[in-house]
Amino acid sequence: MTDAIGIIGLGNAGGSVAKGLDGKAPLIGFDLSAERIDAVKDLGITCVGSPAEVAARAKRIILSLPKPEASVAVVTDILAAGHRPDIVIETSTVTPQTAIQCHDLCKAEGVGFVDAAIAGGVASMVAAKITFFLGGSDGDIAKARPVLDLLAEQIFELGPVGAGMGVKVVNNGVMHAVMVVLIEAFAMSTKLGVPVQTMVDVLNREEGLMRPLVHRVQERMQQGAYSGGMSVSNARKDSVLALQTAQNLGVPLFATLASHTPYEIAQATGMGDKDYASLAELWEQWSDLSFKQKDGG
């Protein structure tokens, strides 16, 4: 029989992961909420009274917990009880530092640990079509993959522990910031009398939302190639026009207004003739990093 998989945390995510695993392996579960336990009672999962009891019955454990402190507490409890699972798979949304902290606790006791951040919603979890952002050592990933492969449509192996959560945090940050920019944009276009769907169609083109990612980040930032193209000066001018239009329409801007500041800085520091992707050079200076792709990278 396939070894049991433990799931600690049976909320929206953990319960959905349990559904995705149902029938594929014996499942041992725990949650503080009786209501959440009741919600998975029709699955082939045996619920026990504590995280330590899960670890006593399952060598492969998935964490799906509501906050970083909970992950640290659960890992600490499991180890303090003397249990040594083969692998702990962190799928809760935590900071990279929390993942590293849990990994260090596990490593000191000879327990494998990976952070396997989940990208996507409940439907993909239930359907076992999850995209995972995975961080961990080669040995720990080898222990985790048989479990993750039961749930995954795609797995990005990103580097050491913390990389998986870090990429999720960055990805979510982009999505949430872009959402504000889009709301501001659609407020402006709606005030101009443009139907929402029409603006969706305008942005949903190769020359729309994808252009900064593909033609600026991928083609210019990675190469450090900033000659020619749409200049900082022209991009700054367009940004000014957007701000003026919003003011005339009575539409408040927050994210779009903040994004204008780097154009002013770049213009003032002599970068006006470079492609506007060269704003990346400001962050290279401020953050002491390089976006340029290394040879063979």
Secondary structure, 3 states (H helix, E strand, C coil): CCCCEEEECCCHHHHHHHHHHCCCCCEEEECCCHHHHHHCCCCCEEECCCHHHHHHHCCEEEECCCCHHHHHHHHHHHHHCCCCCCEEEECCCCCHHHHHHHHHHHHHCCCEEEEEEEECCHHHHHCCCEEEEEECCHHHHHHHHHHHCCCEEEEEEEECCCHHHHHHHHHHHHHHHHHHHHHHHHHHHHHCCCCHHHHHHHHCCCCCCHHHHHHHHHHHHCCCCCCCCCEHHHHHHHHHHHHHHHHHHCCCCCHHHHHHHHHHHHHHCCCCCCEHHHHHHHHHHHHCCCCCCCCCC
